[in-house]
Each structure stands twice: as structure tokens, then as C-alpha cells.
Amino acid sequence: MSTLEESVMRHLELLHKSRELIAQMYSAGYVTRDDENARMLTKLQQIRAVRINASVENSYRLSPTLNRLLNEATHRARNYDISADFGEQMARLVKLMDDYSDACLQNRFDDSLLIQGDIDATLYEMAEAMNDFLLHVRTAAENNFGNVSTYKEKEKQTEHYLNQLERILKALSMFDGEAILDELVHPERESLDALYQSHILDKLSEWRSRTVDIIQVLKTYLYKIRIIAPRARRIRALQLYLQKHPEYEVRSPDEYPTIPEWAYHHEPLKIQLVPDLGNQDVRDALVDVAKSIEKAVTVAVKTRKAGTPIDEVPPKAALIKGSPLVVVSQRLLNEAAKSPTQISAAAYFIQAEETKVLDQESCMMCFLTLIEKQINANAKIIRRVSMQHLAKNEDDKLSGNVIIEDVLLCQR
């Protein structure tokens, strides 16, 4: 058994022996030192499990780390308990990666293993912190923030966690941003890339989905607190008033000298008459109405005569100019279809007046896209041209990306 394992076992054994004292401190907030617990408190202070309580003389309380552990074990929720700030962890992670690269380049194998362990632990803590935060906020929202009693406190907590979730969305965009991904492309950091993939990148889509769902729940709950809760309080106040004054009667509308403002709060119902054809009296009345309708005068429809054609000068055809890259690409294909020797597309774009001022890598990418579209459309010009692609990384057989730098074209 290693020295580290023995140290952990001794620490846990001491916590187990003092479990009653720890439970008392966690429940009451602190304990007063006396002759019975003095020795145990000294041992707990030596392993940094308890701290001196400055607010009460001769008393001790649990350390923040042990307190958080017991909060998680007892599912105890505290107001504004969890933060969504991952900026410090990301900055620390980048520094650890730099130290890992230095250790690898200097052939310090043992140091690189230790730093890799720190990076693994940091990524694990970040992933667990994200899961704990989302679970805590979702549970608090579904319980309508039951740890506070007033609507004002519930509204404050809802606004707080909405702000925290907005920061979470920014952190998620930082997790797969170019800044951190560029740090992982170095060859010696391949093992770190695998750790980051398993701890962070594989879970990003799930975290984003959960965050958006929780934001929707919190916004709905905030709407209920701000809009529905005041109306519910007025209804309950009316209920209490009616219970205390059972003799109360609503006034007749004729007793109001003017229509009160509350009567305009909602638009009145629109009345729509529907005839009951099953009622004989209604049917007789409708018959009388139908008999009173005057007959419409028939108007003869005029027939239109056929017209005579007029000779007109046809409009001039409009010349629609294509983009310079499309024009040069089409001209290159037409020339290649007639040329027995190969023509370089990269050199052609550099020499053409329309494209020589453009970015050549972008020109090649657009040209390849145009060729692919014409191949899919089975265009005639493509069937007459033979093409050979030249790649930058032809010698790198393990590369997953093929970077085309030129295309040689000639008559098929």
C-alpha cells in the first residue's frame, strides 16, 4: 500500500471516530470547546477539517470543503449556492497544458505524468461542477424555489440563476472555441486532447440542451411570479373579504353612474346569432324574410370580340454578367476540353485579369465546389474534360484531411 493511500485511510478513520461531533457542528453551525471534545477538536483542526469560529468565543465550525461535502450528501440547498464562473478553471487549464508541453519537450517523463493527472482532475471537476449546477438549478426551479418563502425572494433567486445560465451559455461556447482547441493541436498534447474530448466535448450538446430547457422553465416561472402571482393575491384577498362579510352583494350594473375602469380590463364577449331551424316559429319568420327579398334583375353578359395581333419589335436581350470566378472557371473548362496538354487551374486563376487580385486558396475552393456541382448535374463540359487533383499532403498517409492545391485539366 502506498503512502498516499495510508494517509487517506488515516484521514477517513479520524473523521469516522469524530462523526458525532461533526454531525453536531453541521447541524448547529458550531460547537463550543470543552474538556470532552478538546482533544478531538485539536486533531480535526490539524487535518483542516474544522476551523476556529471567530464570531463565538472558544468555538469551532466545519471547514468549507467538508461543509460542501455534507451539503451534497444531505441534498441541502443554500441560496445562491453554486456559481457558473468557469473562467479561472480555463485559465488554469491552459497553464497546465503549457507546463505539460515543457515537461514533454525536456523529456521529464515523471513530471509530465503528474501534470497530466492534474489536467484530468481539473477537467473532471469542471464537468461535475457543470452537471451539479444544472441539476441544482433544475431542481430548485421545479420545486418553485421552496427554500425561500416570499415571492420577492423567489423572484430574486430566479433572476440570479437566469444570469448564471447566461454565463453558462458563454462558458459552453468557450469550451469548443478556437482558443482552447488551438491549444490541443500540438503533437505532444494528443493524450490531453483525448481527455478533453471525453470530459468536455462529448457532453457539450447535452449541456446546451439542458441549459436552454432550464432557461425556458425559469422564464415561465418568472412570468408567473410577476404577472399571475399579484392577480392570485387579489383573488385570495377577495375570498377572505367575502368570508368575513357574507352579507356582501354585488351591485347591479344600473347602480353605477359610469362604467368603472375595471370593466374595460377584458374585451367583452361578442354575441353571434345562430338561427334554430328546428324551431317552427323561426322557420316561418325566415320564410317571411325570404319572400320580402326582391328578385335580382338579370344583366346580359357582353361577349368580347377577338382582337387583332400587333407587330412589335422584340425587346433586346439583356446581358447578365456572372461573377468573375464563375466566368473564369467556365472559360478554363472550355479551353481544357480542347487542349491535349494539361492546364494548371492555379496558374490560370493567377494569370486571369478577373481573378488575379482574389485570394487564390478561396478561388481553388470555389472552383472545386463548382466542379462538384457540375459532376452531380452530369454536365456536358465535365464529360469532355480529364482532371487530376494535386494535394499538399500526398506524402502524409495518416492525415484525415486532403488539401487540394491545384487541379490539372486537359481534353479527355
C-alpha positions as CSV (number, residue, x, y, z in Angstrom):
1,M,0.0,0.0,0.0
2,S,1.4,3.4,-1.0
3,T,2.0,6.3,1.4
4,L,-0.8,8.3,-0.2
5,E,-3.3,5.5,0.4
6,E,-2.3,5.2,4.0
7,S,-2.7,9.0,4.5
8,V,-6.2,8.9,3.1
9,M,-7.2,5.9,5.2
10,R,-6.0,7.7,8.4
11,H,-7.9,10.8,7.5
12,L,-11.1,8.9,6.9
13,E,-10.7,6.9,10.2
14,L,-10.3,10.1,12.1
15,L,-13.5,11.6,10.5
16,H,-15.3,8.4,11.4
17,K,-14.2,8.5,15.0
18,S,-15.5,12.1,15.3
19,R,-18.7,11.6,13.3
20,E,-21.0,12.6,16.3
21,L,-19.0,15.8,16.8
22,I,-19.0,16.6,13.1
23,A,-22.8,16.0,12.8
24,Q,-23.3,18.3,15.8
25,M,-21.2,21.1,14.2
26,Y,-23.0,20.6,10.8
27,S,-26.5,20.8,12.4
28,A,-25.9,23.6,14.9
29,G,-23.3,25.6,12.9
30,Y,-20.6,25.4,15.6
31,V,-19.7,23.7,18.9
32,T,-18.1,25.1,22.0
33,R,-14.8,23.6,23.1
34,D,-14.9,21.8,26.5
35,D,-12.9,19.1,28.3
36,E,-14.6,16.3,26.5
37,N,-14.2,17.4,22.9
38,A,-11.0,19.4,23.2
39,R,-8.7,16.6,22.1
40,M,-10.8,15.6,19.2
41,L,-11.2,19.2,18.0
42,T,-7.4,19.6,18.1
43,K,-7.0,16.5,15.9
44,L,-9.7,17.7,13.5
45,Q,-8.0,21.1,13.3
46,Q,-4.7,19.5,12.5
47,I,-6.2,17.8,9.4
48,R,-8.0,21.1,8.5
49,A,-11.5,19.5,8.9
50,V,-12.6,22.3,11.3
51,R,-11.8,26.0,11.7
52,I,-11.9,28.4,14.7
53,N,-15.2,30.2,14.8
54,A,-14.3,33.9,15.1
55,S,-17.9,35.0,15.8
56,V,-18.3,33.0,19.0
57,E,-15.6,32.7,21.6
58,N,-13.9,29.3,22.2
59,S,-16.0,27.6,19.4
60,Y,-15.2,25.7,16.2
61,R,-17.1,25.1,12.9
62,L,-16.6,22.8,9.9
63,S,-14.3,23.8,7.1
64,P,-15.9,25.0,3.9
65,T,-14.8,21.9,2.0
66,L,-16.2,19.4,4.5
67,N,-19.4,21.6,4.7
68,R,-19.9,21.3,0.9
69,L,-19.4,17.6,1.1
70,L,-22.1,17.2,3.7
71,N,-24.4,19.6,1.8
72,E,-24.1,17.3,-1.2
73,A,-24.7,14.2,0.9
74,T,-27.8,15.6,2.6
75,H,-29.1,17.4,-0.5
76,R,-29.2,20.6,1.4
77,A,-29.8,23.6,-0.8
78,R,-28.5,27.1,0.0
79,N,-29.5,30.4,-1.5
80,Y,-27.2,31.4,-4.4
81,D,-25.1,28.4,-3.6
82,I,-23.4,27.5,-6.9
83,S,-21.5,29.8,-9.3
84,A,-21.3,29.4,-13.0
85,D,-17.9,31.0,-13.4
86,F,-15.5,28.7,-15.3
87,G,-13.1,31.4,-16.4
88,E,-10.5,30.7,-13.7
89,Q,-10.6,26.9,-14.4
90,M,-10.0,27.5,-18.1
91,A,-7.1,29.8,-17.4
92,R,-5.5,27.3,-15.0
93,L,-6.1,24.5,-17.6
94,V,-4.1,26.5,-20.3
95,K,-1.2,27.0,-17.8
96,L,-1.2,23.3,-17.0
97,M,-1.1,22.4,-20.7
98,D,1.9,24.7,-21.2
99,D,3.7,23.1,-18.3
100,Y,2.9,19.6,-19.8
101,S,4.4,20.6,-23.1
102,D,7.6,21.9,-21.4
103,A,7.9,18.6,-19.5
104,C,7.4,16.5,-22.6
105,L,9.9,18.6,-24.7
106,Q,12.5,18.3,-21.9
107,N,12.0,14.6,-21.5
108,R,10.8,14.9,-17.9
109,F,8.5,11.9,-18.1
110,D,7.6,11.7,-14.3
111,D,6.6,15.4,-14.3
112,S,4.5,15.1,-17.4
113,L,2.6,12.2,-15.8
114,L,1.9,14.3,-12.7
115,I,0.7,17.3,-14.8
116,Q,-1.5,15.0,-16.9
117,G,-3.1,13.8,-13.7
118,D,-3.8,17.4,-12.6
119,I,-5.3,18.2,-16.0
120,D,-7.5,15.1,-15.8
121,A,-8.7,16.0,-12.3
122,T,-9.3,19.6,-13.4
123,L,-11.4,18.5,-16.4
124,Y,-13.3,16.1,-14.2
125,E,-14.1,18.8,-11.6
126,M,-15.3,21.2,-14.4
127,A,-17.6,18.5,-15.8
128,E,-19.0,17.6,-12.4
129,A,-19.4,21.3,-11.5
130,M,-21.4,21.8,-14.7
131,N,-23.6,18.8,-14.0
132,D,-24.2,19.8,-10.4
133,F,-25.0,23.4,-11.3
134,L,-27.6,22.3,-13.9
135,L,-29.1,19.7,-11.6
136,H,-29.3,22.2,-8.7
137,V,-31.0,24.9,-10.8
138,R,-33.4,22.5,-12.4
139,T,-34.4,21.0,-9.1
140,A,-34.8,24.4,-7.5
141,A,-36.9,25.6,-10.4
142,E,-39.2,22.6,-10.5
143,N,-39.7,23.0,-6.7
144,N,-40.6,26.7,-7.2
145,F,-37.6,27.6,-5.0
146,G,-39.1,26.0,-2.0
147,N,-36.1,27.0,0.3
148,V,-37.5,30.6,0.4
149,S,-41.0,31.6,1.4
150,T,-41.8,35.0,-0.1
151,Y,-42.5,35.8,-3.8
152,K,-39.9,38.6,-3.7
153,E,-37.1,36.1,-2.7
154,K,-38.3,33.6,-5.3
155,E,-38.1,36.4,-7.9
156,K,-34.6,37.4,-6.9
157,Q,-33.3,33.8,-7.0
158,T,-34.9,33.3,-10.4
159,E,-33.2,36.4,-11.8
160,H,-29.9,35.3,-10.2
161,Y,-29.9,31.9,-11.8
162,L,-31.1,33.3,-15.2
163,N,-28.0,35.5,-15.1
164,Q,-25.9,32.5,-14.2
165,L,-27.3,30.4,-17.0
166,E,-26.5,33.2,-19.5
167,R,-22.9,32.9,-18.3
168,I,-23.1,29.1,-18.7
169,L,-24.0,29.6,-22.4
170,K,-20.9,31.8,-22.8
171,A,-18.8,29.2,-21.0
172,L,-20.1,26.4,-23.3
173,S,-19.2,28.5,-26.4
174,M,-15.7,28.9,-24.8
175,F,-15.3,25.2,-24.3
176,D,-15.3,24.5,-28.0
177,G,-13.9,27.8,-29.1
178,E,-10.9,28.2,-31.3
179,A,-8.7,29.5,-28.4
180,I,-8.9,26.2,-26.4
181,L,-9.0,23.9,-29.4
182,D,-5.8,25.5,-30.8
183,E,-4.1,24.7,-27.5
184,L,-4.8,21.0,-28.1
185,V,-3.4,20.7,-31.7
186,H,0.2,20.3,-30.6
187,P,1.6,16.8,-31.3
188,E,2.7,16.2,-27.7
189,R,-0.8,17.1,-26.4
190,E,-2.6,14.2,-28.1
191,S,-3.3,12.5,-24.8
192,L,-4.7,15.8,-23.4
193,D,-6.9,16.1,-26.5
194,A,-8.4,12.7,-25.7
195,L,-9.1,13.7,-22.1
196,Y,-10.7,17.0,-23.1
197,Q,-12.8,15.1,-25.7
198,S,-14.2,12.6,-23.1
199,H,-14.7,15.1,-20.2
200,I,-16.0,18.2,-22.1
201,L,-16.6,18.0,-25.8
202,D,-18.7,14.7,-25.7
203,K,-21.1,16.4,-23.2
204,L,-21.4,19.8,-24.8
205,S,-24.6,19.1,-26.8
206,E,-26.3,17.7,-23.7
207,W,-25.3,20.7,-21.5
208,R,-26.5,23.1,-24.1
209,S,-29.9,21.3,-24.4
210,R,-30.3,21.2,-20.6
211,T,-29.4,24.9,-20.3
212,V,-31.9,26.0,-22.9
213,D,-34.6,23.9,-21.2
214,I,-33.9,25.3,-17.8
215,I,-33.8,28.9,-19.1
216,Q,-37.3,28.4,-20.6
217,V,-38.6,26.9,-17.2
218,L,-37.1,29.9,-15.3
219,K,-38.6,32.5,-17.7
220,T,-42.0,30.8,-17.4
221,Y,-41.8,30.8,-13.7
222,L,-40.6,34.4,-13.6
223,Y,-43.6,35.4,-15.7
224,K,-45.9,33.6,-13.2
225,I,-44.4,35.4,-10.3
226,R,-44.6,38.8,-11.9
227,I,-48.0,38.6,-13.7
228,I,-50.0,35.8,-12.2
229,A,-49.0,36.0,-8.5
230,P,-50.3,39.6,-8.0
231,R,-53.6,38.6,-9.5
232,A,-53.8,35.5,-7.4
233,R,-53.2,37.6,-4.3
234,R,-56.0,39.9,-5.2
235,I,-58.3,36.9,-5.7
236,R,-57.3,35.5,-2.3
237,A,-57.9,38.9,-0.7
238,L,-61.4,39.0,-2.2
239,Q,-62.0,35.4,-0.9
240,L,-61.0,36.5,2.6
241,Y,-63.2,39.6,2.4
242,L,-66.2,37.5,1.3
243,Q,-65.6,35.0,4.2
244,K,-65.6,37.9,6.7
245,H,-68.6,39.7,5.2
246,P,-71.0,37.0,4.0
247,E,-73.7,39.7,3.7
248,Y,-71.9,41.4,0.8
249,E,-73.8,41.5,-2.5
250,V,-72.6,42.7,-5.9
251,R,-74.2,45.9,-7.0
252,S,-76.5,46.0,-10.0
253,P,-74.9,47.5,-13.2
254,D,-77.7,50.1,-13.2
255,E,-76.4,51.5,-9.9
256,Y,-73.1,52.6,-11.3
257,P,-73.3,56.2,-12.6
258,T,-70.4,55.5,-15.0
259,I,-68.8,52.3,-16.3
260,P,-65.8,51.6,-13.9
261,E,-62.2,51.2,-15.2
262,W,-62.1,47.5,-14.2
263,A,-64.9,46.8,-16.6
264,Y,-62.5,47.6,-19.5
265,H,-59.8,45.2,-18.4
266,H,-61.0,42.5,-20.8
267,E,-62.8,42.8,-24.1
268,P,-66.5,41.8,-23.8
269,L,-67.8,38.6,-25.4
270,K,-69.0,39.1,-29.0
271,I,-72.6,37.9,-29.4
272,Q,-73.3,35.9,-32.6
273,L,-76.9,35.0,-33.6
274,V,-77.4,31.4,-34.9
275,P,-80.9,30.6,-36.3
276,D,-82.5,27.5,-34.9
277,L,-84.0,25.8,-38.0
278,G,-85.6,23.2,-35.8
279,N,-88.0,25.7,-34.3
280,Q,-91.1,26.1,-36.5
281,D,-91.6,29.7,-35.4
282,V,-88.1,30.6,-36.6
283,R,-88.6,28.8,-39.8
284,D,-91.9,30.7,-40.5
285,A,-90.1,34.0,-39.7
286,L,-87.3,33.1,-42.1
287,V,-89.8,32.3,-44.8
288,D,-91.4,35.7,-44.5
289,V,-87.9,37.3,-44.7
290,A,-87.1,35.3,-47.8
291,K,-90.4,36.4,-49.5
292,S,-89.6,40.0,-48.8
293,I,-86.3,39.9,-50.8
294,E,-86.7,41.4,-54.2
295,K,-85.7,39.5,-57.2
296,A,-82.4,40.5,-58.8
297,V,-82.5,41.9,-62.3
298,T,-80.6,39.6,-64.8
299,V,-78.0,41.5,-66.7
300,A,-76.9,40.2,-70.1
301,V,-73.3,39.4,-70.3
302,K,-71.4,41.1,-73.1
303,T,-69.3,38.8,-75.3
304,R,-65.9,40.1,-76.1
305,K,-64.7,40.3,-79.7
306,A,-61.5,38.7,-80.8
307,G,-58.6,41.1,-81.1
308,T,-56.1,41.7,-83.9
309,P,-52.3,41.0,-83.4
310,I,-49.9,43.9,-83.4
311,D,-46.4,43.6,-84.7
312,E,-43.9,44.8,-82.1
313,V,-40.1,45.0,-82.0
314,P,-38.9,42.2,-79.7
315,P,-37.0,43.5,-76.6
316,K,-33.2,43.4,-76.7
317,A,-31.7,40.6,-74.8
318,A,-30.1,41.6,-71.5
319,L,-26.6,40.5,-70.9
320,I,-26.3,39.1,-67.4
321,K,-22.7,39.0,-66.2
322,G,-21.7,36.2,-63.9
323,S,-19.2,36.5,-61.0
324,P,-15.6,36.8,-62.1
325,L,-14.7,33.4,-60.6
326,V,-17.6,31.6,-62.4
327,V,-16.7,33.3,-65.7
328,V,-13.0,32.3,-65.4
329,S,-13.9,28.8,-64.3
330,Q,-16.2,28.2,-67.2
331,R,-13.6,29.7,-69.6
332,L,-11.0,27.3,-68.1
333,L,-13.2,24.3,-68.7
334,N,-13.9,25.3,-72.3
335,E,-10.2,25.7,-73.1
336,A,-9.3,22.4,-71.3
337,A,-11.9,20.5,-73.3
338,K,-10.0,21.4,-76.4
339,S,-6.4,21.2,-75.1
340,P,-4.4,18.0,-75.4
341,T,-1.9,19.2,-72.8
342,Q,-2.7,19.7,-69.1
343,I,-3.6,23.2,-67.9
344,S,-3.0,24.2,-64.3
345,A,-6.1,25.7,-62.6
346,A,-4.0,27.6,-60.0
347,A,-1.8,29.2,-62.7
348,Y,-4.9,30.0,-64.8
349,F,-6.5,31.9,-61.9
350,I,-3.3,33.8,-61.2
351,Q,-3.0,34.9,-64.8
352,A,-6.7,35.8,-65.4
353,E,-7.4,39.5,-65.1
354,E,-10.7,38.8,-63.2
355,T,-9.2,36.6,-60.5
356,K,-5.6,37.5,-60.1
357,V,-6.5,40.0,-57.4
358,L,-8.5,37.5,-55.4
359,D,-7.4,35.1,-52.7
360,Q,-6.1,32.0,-54.6
361,E,-6.9,29.5,-51.9
362,S,-10.5,30.7,-51.9
363,C,-10.5,30.6,-55.7
364,M,-9.4,26.9,-55.7
365,M,-12.0,26.0,-53.1
366,C,-14.8,27.7,-55.1
367,F,-13.5,26.0,-58.3
368,L,-13.7,22.6,-56.7
369,T,-17.2,23.3,-55.4
370,L,-18.3,24.4,-59.0
371,I,-16.8,21.2,-60.5
372,E,-18.6,19.0,-57.9
373,K,-21.9,20.7,-58.7
374,Q,-21.4,20.1,-62.5
375,I,-20.4,16.5,-61.9
376,N,-23.6,15.9,-59.9
377,A,-25.6,17.6,-62.7
378,N,-23.8,15.4,-65.3
379,A,-22.9,18.5,-67.4
380,K,-21.6,18.0,-70.9
381,I,-18.4,20.0,-70.4
382,I,-17.4,17.8,-67.5
383,R,-17.7,14.7,-69.6
384,R,-15.2,16.2,-72.1
385,V,-12.5,17.1,-69.5
386,S,-10.0,14.9,-67.7
387,M,-9.0,16.2,-64.2
388,Q,-6.1,15.3,-61.9
389,H,-6.0,16.7,-58.3
390,L,-2.7,17.6,-56.7
391,A,-2.7,17.6,-52.9
392,K,-0.3,19.3,-50.5
393,N,-0.2,16.4,-48.1
394,E,0.1,13.5,-50.5
395,D,3.0,12.0,-48.6
396,D,1.2,12.1,-45.3
397,K,-0.8,8.8,-45.4
398,L,-2.2,9.2,-41.9
399,S,-3.7,12.6,-42.4
400,G,-7.5,12.7,-42.3
401,N,-7.7,15.9,-44.4
402,V,-6.8,16.1,-48.1
403,I,-5.7,19.7,-49.0
404,I,-6.0,20.3,-52.8
405,E,-3.6,22.9,-54.0
406,D,-4.0,22.5,-57.8
407,V,-6.1,20.8,-60.5
408,L,-4.6,19.7,-63.9
409,L,-7.2,19.7,-66.7
410,C,-7.0,18.6,-70.3
411,Q,-9.1,17.0,-73.1
412,R,-10.5,13.6,-72.2
